[in-house]
Amino acid sequence: MAEIRLTKVAQGQTKIRNVPIAVTPEGFWCCPSPVVFQKTLKAQNPLNKPKPSSSPPSAPTKTTVQKKQALVTEKKPTSTPSRPAVVPDDHRTFASDAPSLGTVVNERAPRPKIENLPRKVAIEFGEPGTSDMKVVLMGKQGFYVKLSVHKNVLMENSSFFADKLSEEQSRLSCLEIEDCEDIEIYVETVGLMYCKETKQRLIKQSVSRVLRILKVAELLGFKSCMQSCLEYLEAVPWVGEEEEEKVVSSILRLQVEGIGVTPVLKRVSSEVGNHPKETLFHIVEQVLNSSEERGRREMKSIVLKLLRENSSIPSYARSADIFNETIYSSCRSCLDSLLSMFRQAAEPGFTDKPMENREPVLKQITLEADNLSWLLEILADRQAADAFAVMWSTQQELATLHTKLPIVSRHQVSCITARLFVGIGRGELLPSKDTRQLLLQTWLQPLINDYSWLQHGCRSFDRKVVEEGIGRTILTLPLEDQQSILLSWLGSFLKAGDNCPNLQRAFEVWWRRTFIRPYVEPRGSLMQSDSSMTS
């Protein structure tokens, strides 16, 4: 809290410049337009005082007539502009009555120190004729604001003023508050003590300004104003993540008892005991079961982005296992459905059925394959896709049925295989040697069979990335396994050419490992050269 000093105002100590005040029927309303507040503030210049003519300078100096911007200014709010004051019609001309800047003839002279200058009240608010007390707000650089107020109003509304004034059962007529960082909001908060409906006065204010009022109201112990600010914050929209963080942090800092912050915080926290696993499962299931192409595509992108953001938060790691379990549950469900559709599509006579009977099965195959690709992407981002590789490598029945379906219906399944090879090649997945070997044995040939279609019929397919991933995966196996797989690939490549993955780089590395390096290069050089391919 700013320092408080009780003192009597000495005669001739201050120079007061009055500003016309807007007074509502409810009483004292002390906040004119912020523009007027700032203009009046800039009009004061305690460092530029006219030199008396009776004491000429020792050396001739050049005098100039100039308008100087005030050196002592109140710090402007860092938030959005504040709203205009509520002013009755008979007071709406107060801006024109405010003192204007005049010309000053200055003589060169050493500038006096601020602490040696007479105290100066730049603005006076209130009704001096009916008040029984003065409050002087002292800002930085010697700027003062004087409020003509009523003791009973301050003591009824502010525990801070009540404590200070009850300590001094005196007739002192002035109370000074030093080092006010936000004089404009101090003035407005004191003015709100005279209003019957504080909440109505906050309507159309910006959120940032209400947070400033809430801060001063807490310092002054103005509980009714604090409650009105909280009711405003509970009802008004918060625009943007930055504003939301400001509101929440300000609310959490409140230390006043008897002030209900729960309604505001309910917007960002829930008291209902819904398990996060259930909520995530519900969201994922809705996306997976959607048949509307555009909405499904956009929500997949949004959910994937949000899960990536969550994964970057350290506190989120505690719930990672729960979420991964939910994703794998969906994976198993989609895989079971995909296998069931493959079985139906591979039945003899399926191709002879009418299109209206075949179309639902083929659409479901495409849907489930796309779902599995999305779930695999989520798991890869979360560095939790090793178990997916194990699950996919054991689908021998699905790989066998794969050859029995038309390529136009099955190629989405090969996209899943390609993504696994890319993940292993990038180090995003670290399955065991047996899993990598089984994955290649089960799914490499189906991928080769669909390669031509993937290149020309799948826009998201990147041939170079996939070929690099396949080659790196092969090179992680023991040398004899590399040889078996690459020799099998060589036969396919010599027949299909561009319609087969180009694994020449992997073939060259295997060749050097087999025929050259064991006999020519040292073992240390062997390890260094190998890393150039797998890096």
C-alpha positions in Angstrom: 0.0 0.0 0.0 1.2 3.5 -0.7 2.5 5.5 2.3 -0.1 7.6 4.2 0.7 10.8 5.9 -1.7 12.9 8.0 -0.9 16.5 8.0 -2.4 20.0 7.9 -2.1 21.9 4.7 0.2 24.9 5.4 -0.9 28.3 4.0 0.8 29.1 0.8 2.3 25.7 0.5 0.2 24.6 -2.5 -0.9 26.1 -5.7 -4.3 24.8 -6.7 -5.7 24.7 -10.2 -9.4 23.7 -10.2 -10.9 21.6 -12.9 -14.7 21.6 -13.5 -16.2 18.5 -11.9 -19.0 16.3 -13.1 -21.4 15.6 -10.2 -24.1 13.0 -10.6 -27.4 13.1 -8.7 -25.9 10.4 -6.5 -23.2 12.7 -5.3 -19.5 13.1 -6.0 -18.3 11.7 -9.3 -14.7 12.5 -9.6 -13.5 11.2 -12.9 -13.8 13.6 -15.9 -12.7 12.5 -19.3 -9.2 11.0 -19.3 -8.3 13.4 -22.1 -9.0 16.3 -19.9 -7.1 14.6 -17.1 -4.1 14.2 -19.3 -4.3 17.7 -20.8 -4.4 19.3 -17.4 -1.6 17.1 -16.2 0.6 18.2 -19.2 -0.2 21.8 -18.6 1.8 21.8 -15.3 5.5 22.3 -15.4 7.1 22.7 -12.0 10.6 23.1 -13.4 9.9 26.1 -15.6 9.2 29.1 -13.3 9.5 32.8 -14.6 12.6 34.6 -13.3 11.7 37.7 -11.2 12.5 40.9 -13.0 14.0 42.4 -9.9 17.0 40.1 -10.1 18.5 40.2 -13.6 21.1 37.6 -14.5 24.7 38.3 -14.2 25.3 37.8 -17.9 22.9 38.6 -20.7 20.9 35.6 -21.8 18.7 35.1 -24.8 15.0 34.9 -24.0 12.5 32.9 -26.1 8.8 32.5 -26.2 7.9 28.9 -26.4 5.3 26.3 -25.5 6.9 23.5 -23.6 5.5 20.1 -23.1 5.2 19.4 -19.4 8.1 17.5 -17.9 6.0 16.1 -15.1 3.4 13.8 -16.5 1.3 11.0 -15.1 2.1 7.6 -16.4 -0.5 6.7 -19.0 -2.4 3.4 -18.6 -0.8 0.6 -20.4 -4.1 -1.0 -21.2 -6.9 0.0 -23.6 -8.2 3.6 -23.5 -10.6 4.3 -20.6 -14.2 5.3 -21.2 -15.6 8.8 -21.1 -16.9 10.0 -17.7 -20.6 10.0 -17.0 -21.4 13.7 -17.0 -24.8 15.5 -16.7 -25.7 17.7 -19.6 -25.0 20.9 -17.6 -21.4 19.9 -17.1 -20.4 18.7 -20.5 -18.6 21.9 -21.3 -16.0 21.5 -18.6 -13.2 20.7 -21.1 -13.4 24.2 -22.6 -13.3 25.7 -19.1 -10.1 23.9 -18.1 -6.9 26.0 -18.0 -5.1 26.1 -21.2 -1.4 26.3 -21.9 0.0 29.8 -21.9 3.2 31.3 -23.2 6.0 31.6 -20.7 9.1 33.9 -21.0 12.0 31.9 -19.5 15.5 33.0 -18.6 18.4 30.7 -18.6 19.0 29.7 -15.0 20.1 26.6 -13.1 17.1 24.2 -12.7 16.1 23.8 -9.0 15.8 20.3 -7.6 12.3 18.8 -7.6 12.3 18.3 -3.8 13.0 22.1 -3.3 10.1 23.2 -5.4 6.8 24.2 -3.7 4.2 21.5 -3.6 1.8 21.8 -6.5 -1.7 20.4 -6.9 -2.2 20.1 -10.6 -5.9 19.1 -10.5 -8.6 19.4 -7.8 -11.6 17.2 -7.8 -14.8 17.4 -5.7 -16.9 20.1 -4.1 -14.8 22.1 -1.6 -17.8 23.9 -0.3 -19.5 20.8 1.2 -16.4 18.6 1.9 -14.9 18.2 5.4 -11.6 16.6 4.3 -8.9 16.8 1.7 -7.1 13.8 0.2 -3.9 14.6 -1.7 -2.6 12.0 -4.0 1.2 12.5 -4.6 2.5 11.0 -7.8 6.0 10.9 -9.1 8.0 14.0 -10.0 6.1 16.3 -7.8 2.6 15.9 -9.3 -0.3 16.2 -7.0 -4.0 15.7 -7.2 -6.3 17.1 -4.5 -9.7 15.5 -3.7 -12.3 17.3 -1.7 -14.1 14.5 0.1 -16.2 13.5 3.1 -14.9 11.5 6.0 -18.0 9.6 6.6 -18.1 8.4 3.0 -14.5 7.2 3.1 -14.9 5.5 6.4 -18.1 3.7 5.4 -16.6 2.3 2.2 -12.9 1.8 2.8 -11.5 -0.2 5.7 -8.1 1.4 4.9 -9.4 4.9 5.4 -11.4 3.8 8.4 -8.3 2.4 10.1 -6.2 5.5 9.4 -8.8 8.0 10.4 -9.9 6.1 13.5 -6.3 6.1 14.7 -6.2 9.9 14.6 -9.4 11.2 16.3 -8.3 14.6 15.3 -9.4 17.6 13.4 -6.7 17.3 10.8 -8.1 18.4 7.5 -5.7 16.7 5.0 -4.6 13.2 4.3 -1.7 12.6 1.9 -1.1 9.4 0.0 2.5 9.2 -1.3 4.0 7.4 -4.3 0.7 6.7 -6.1 1.5 4.7 -9.2 -1.9 5.0 -10.8 -3.4 8.4 -9.7 -6.1 8.4 -12.4 -7.5 5.1 -11.0 -7.1 6.3 -7.4 -9.3 9.2 -8.3 -11.9 7.1 -10.0 -12.0 4.5 -7.2 -12.6 7.2 -4.6 -15.3 8.6 -6.8 -17.0 5.2 -6.9 -17.5 5.4 -3.2 -20.1 8.0 -3.9 -22.1 5.9 -6.3 -25.0 3.6 -5.3 -24.7 1.3 -8.3 -20.9 0.7 -8.7 -21.4 -2.1 -11.2 -23.4 0.1 -13.6 -20.4 2.5 -13.6 -18.2 -0.2 -14.9 -20.3 -1.0 -17.9 -18.4 -0.3 -21.2 -15.1 -0.2 -19.3 -12.3 -2.3 -20.7 -11.2 -5.4 -18.8 -7.7 -4.0 -18.2 -9.1 -0.8 -16.7 -11.4 -2.8 -14.4 -8.4 -4.8 -13.3 -6.6 -1.6 -12.4 -9.7 -0.5 -10.4 -9.8 -3.8 -8.6 -6.2 -3.5 -7.6 -6.7 0.0 -6.1 -10.0 -1.1 -4.4 -8.1 -4.0 -2.8 -5.4 -1.6 -1.5 -8.1 0.7 -0.1 -10.2 -2.1 1.3 -13.2 -1.0 -0.8 -15.0 -4.4 -0.7 -18.2 -3.4 -2.5 -16.2 -2.1 -5.4 -14.1 -5.2 -5.5 -17.3 -7.3 -5.6 -18.6 -5.2 -8.4 -15.4 -5.6 -10.4 -15.6 -9.4 -9.9 -19.2 -9.5 -11.1 -18.1 -7.5 -14.1 -15.2 -9.9 -14.9 -17.5 -12.9 -14.4 -19.9 -11.6 -17.1 -17.7 -9.8 -19.7 -15.9 -11.8 -22.4 -12.1 -12.0 -22.1 -10.5 -11.3 -25.5 -7.4 -13.3 -26.2 -5.2 -15.6 -24.2 -3.1 -12.7 -22.8 -6.1 -10.9 -21.4 -7.4 -14.2 -19.8 -4.0 -14.7 -18.1 -4.1 -11.2 -16.7 -7.6 -11.7 -15.3 -6.8 -15.1 -13.7 -3.5 -13.9 -12.2 -5.1 -10.8 -10.8 -7.9 -12.8 -9.2 -5.6 -15.4 -7.7 -3.6 -12.6 -6.1 -6.6 -11.3 -4.1 -6.1 -11.7 -0.4 -9.2 -10.1 1.0 -11.6 -12.4 2.9 -15.2 -12.4 2.1 -14.8 -11.7 -1.6 -16.1 -14.5 -3.8 -13.6 -15.2 -6.6 -15.0 -18.6 -7.4 -17.6 -17.5 -10.0 -14.8 -15.8 -12.0 -12.4 -18.8 -11.8 -15.2 -21.3 -12.8 -14.6 -20.0 -16.3 -11.2 -21.6 -16.4 -11.5 -24.5 -13.9 -14.2 -27.0 -13.1 -15.4 -28.4 -9.8 -17.1 -31.3 -11.5 -15.2 -34.5 -11.1 -15.0 -35.5 -14.8 -12.0 -37.6 -15.5 -9.8 -36.2 -18.3 -9.6 -39.6 -19.8 -13.3 -39.7 -20.3 -13.4 -36.2 -21.8 -10.6 -36.9 -24.3 -12.1 -40.2 -25.2 -15.4 -38.5 -26.0 -13.7 -35.9 -28.2 -11.6 -38.4 -30.1 -14.6 -40.7 -30.6 -16.7 -37.9 -32.0 -14.0 -37.0 -34.5 -13.3 -40.6 -35.5 -17.0 -41.3 -36.1 -17.8 -38.2 -38.1 -18.7 -38.8 -41.8 -18.7 -35.1 -42.8 -15.4 -34.6 -44.6 -14.7 -30.9 -44.0 -15.6 -30.8 -40.3 -13.8 -34.0 -39.7 -10.6 -32.7 -41.5 -10.6 -29.4 -39.6 -11.3 -30.9 -36.2 -8.5 -33.4 -36.7 -6.1 -30.6 -37.4 -7.3 -28.6 -34.4 -7.1 -31.5 -31.9 -3.7 -32.5 -33.2 -2.4 -28.9 -32.7 -3.9 -28.6 -29.2 -2.4 -32.0 -28.1 1.0 -30.8 -29.4 0.7 -27.6 -27.2 -0.3 -29.7 -24.2 2.7 -32.0 -24.7 5.1 -28.9 -24.4 3.8 -28.1 -20.9 5.9 -29.8 -18.1 2.9 -30.3 -15.8 1.1 -32.1 -18.5 3.5 -35.1 -18.3 1.6 -36.5 -15.3 -1.5 -37.2 -17.4 0.4 -38.4 -20.5 -0.1 -42.1 -19.7 -3.8 -41.6 -19.3 -4.2 -39.9 -22.7 -1.9 -42.4 -24.5 -4.1 -45.2 -23.1 -7.1 -43.5 -24.5 -5.5 -43.1 -27.9 -4.5 -46.7 -28.1 -8.0 -47.8 -27.1 -9.2 -45.9 -30.2 -6.5 -47.5 -32.3 -7.6 -51.0 -31.4 -11.2 -50.1 -32.1 -10.3 -48.7 -35.6 -8.1 -51.6 -36.4 -10.7 -54.2 -35.5 -13.2 -52.3 -37.7 -10.7 -52.1 -40.6 -10.0 -55.8 -40.4 -13.7 -56.6 -40.4 -14.3 -54.4 -43.5 -11.3 -56.1 -45.3 -12.8 -59.5 -44.6 -16.1 -58.4 -46.2 -14.4 -56.8 -49.2 -12.3 -59.9 -49.8 -15.2 -62.3 -49.8 -15.8 -64.1 -53.2 -18.5 -62.3 -55.2 -18.1 -59.0 -53.3 -17.1 -57.3 -56.6 -20.3 -58.6 -58.2 -22.6 -57.0 -55.7 -24.5 -53.8 -56.6 -22.6 -50.5 -56.0 -25.0 -49.5 -53.2 -24.0 -52.6 -51.3 -20.3 -52.3 -51.8 -20.0 -48.5 -51.3 -20.6 -48.5 -47.5 -17.9 -51.1 -46.9 -15.3 -49.3 -49.1 -16.1 -46.0 -47.5 -15.6 -47.5 -44.1 -12.2 -48.9 -45.1 -11.1 -45.4 -46.2 -12.5 -43.9 -43.0 -10.8 -46.3 -40.6 -7.5 -46.2 -42.5 -7.6 -42.4 -42.3 -8.5 -42.6 -38.5 -5.5 -44.8 -37.9 -3.2 -42.5 -39.8 -4.4 -39.6 -37.6 -4.0 -41.5 -34.3 -0.5 -42.6 -35.4 0.4 -39.0 -36.0 -0.8 -38.1 -32.5 1.2 -40.9 -30.9 4.4 -40.0 -32.9 4.1 -36.4 -31.8 3.8 -37.6 -28.2 6.8 -40.0 -28.7 4.5 -42.9 -27.8 4.1 -44.8 -31.1 6.4 -47.8 -30.4 3.4 -49.9 -29.3 1.6 -48.9 -32.5 4.5 -50.3 -34.5 4.2 -53.6 -32.6 0.5 -53.7 -33.1 0.8 -53.0 -36.9 3.6 -55.5 -37.5 1.5 -58.4 -36.2 -1.4 -57.8 -38.6 -0.5 -60.6 -41.0 -4.1 -61.4 -41.8 -4.7 -57.8 -42.8 -1.6 -57.8 -45.0 -2.8 -61.1 -46.7 -6.2 -59.6 -47.4 -4.6 -56.5 -48.7 -3.7 -58.2 -52.0 -7.3 -59.3 -52.6 -8.8 -55.7 -52.6 -8.6 -53.2 -55.5 -5.7 -50.8 -55.1 -8.1 -47.8 -55.0 -9.7 -49.2 -51.8 -6.6 -50.4 -50.0 -3.9 -47.7 -50.7 -4.8 -45.7 -47.5 -3.5 -48.7 -45.5 -0.1 -48.4 -47.2 0.0 -44.8 -46.0 0.1 -46.1 -42.4 3.0 -48.4 -43.2 4.9 -45.5 -44.9 4.4 -43.2 -41.9 5.8 -45.9 -39.6 8.9 -46.3 -41.8 9.4 -42.5 -41.8 9.0 -42.3 -38.0 11.6 -45.1 -37.5 14.0 -43.4 -40.0 13.7 -40.1 -38.1 14.1 -41.6 -34.7 10.6 -40.8 -33.7 9.9 -44.4 -33.0 12.4 -46.9 -31.4 10.8 -50.3 -31.7 12.8 -53.4 -31.0 14.9 -55.2 -33.7 12.3 -58.0 -33.9 9.5 -55.5 -34.4 11.4 -53.7 -37.1 12.2 -56.9 -38.9 8.6 -58.2 -38.6 7.3 -54.8 -39.8 9.4 -55.1 -43.0 8.6 -58.7 -43.6 4.8 -58.1 -43.2 4.3 -54.7 -44.9 7.1 -53.8 -47.2 5.8 -55.8 -50.2 2.2 -54.5 -49.9 3.7 -51.0 -49.8 5.7 -51.7 -53.0 2.6 -53.1 -54.7 0.7 -49.8 -54.0 3.7 -47.5 -54.6 2.7 -46.3 -58.1 -0.8 -45.3 -56.9 0.6 -43.5 -53.8 2.8 -41.4 -56.0 0.1 -40.3 -58.4 -3.1 -40.5 -56.3 -2.1 -39.3 -52.9 -1.3 -35.6 -52.6 0.3 -35.9 -49.1 2.7 -38.6 -50.2 6.4 -37.5 -50.3 8.4 -40.1 -52.2 11.8 -39.0 -51.1 10.9 -38.9 -47.4 9.3 -42.3 -47.6 12.2 -43.9 -49.5 14.7 -42.5 -47.0 12.6 -43.8 -44.1 12.4 -47.3 -45.6 16.2 -47.4 -46.3 17.1 -46.2 -42.8 14.8 -48.8 -41.3 16.4 -51.6 -43.3 19.9 -50.4 -42.3 19.1 -50.7 -38.6 18.8 -54.5 -38.9 21.7 -57.0 -38.7 23.8 -57.3 -41.9 22.3 -60.6 -43.0 18.8 -59.3 -42.7 19.7 -56.2 -44.7 21.0 -58.5 -47.4 17.8 -60.6 -47.5 15.5 -57.6 -47.7 17.6 -55.6 -50.2 18.1 -58.5 -52.6 14.3 -59.0 -52.6 13.8 -55.3 -53.3 16.3 -55.5 -56.1 14.2 -58.0 -58.0 11.1 -55.7 -57.7 13.0 -52.6 -58.6 14.5 -54.2 -61.8 10.9 -55.1 -62.9 9.0 -52.0 -61.8 11.5 -49.1 -62.0 9.9 -45.9 -60.9 6.8 -47.7 -59.7 8.9 -49.2 -56.9 10.7 -47.4 -54.0 14.2 -46.3 -54.9 16.4 -47.7 -52.2 19.7 -47.3 -54.0 21.3 -45.3 -51.1 20.5 -48.1 -48.6 21.8 -50.6 -51.2 25.1 -48.7 -51.5 25.6 -48.7 -47.7 24.9 -52.4 -47.4 27.3 -53.0 -50.3 30.1 -51.1 -48.6 29.5 -52.8 -45.3 29.5 -56.2 -47.0 32.3 -56.1 -49.6 34.6 -53.2 -48.8 34.9 -51.9 -45.3 35.6 -55.2 -43.4 38.8 -55.7 -45.5 40.0 -52.1 -46.3 39.0 -49.5 -43.7 39.6 -49.6 -39.9 36.8 -50.4 -37.7 36.6 -46.8 -36.3 36.2 -45.4 -39.8 33.4 -48.0 -40.4 31.3 -46.6 -37.6 31.9 -43.0 -38.7 30.9 -43.7 -42.3 27.8 -45.6 -41.2 26.5 -42.6 -39.3 26.5 -40.5 -42.5 23.7 -42.6 -43.9 21.6 -43.0 -40.7 21.9 -39.3 -39.6 
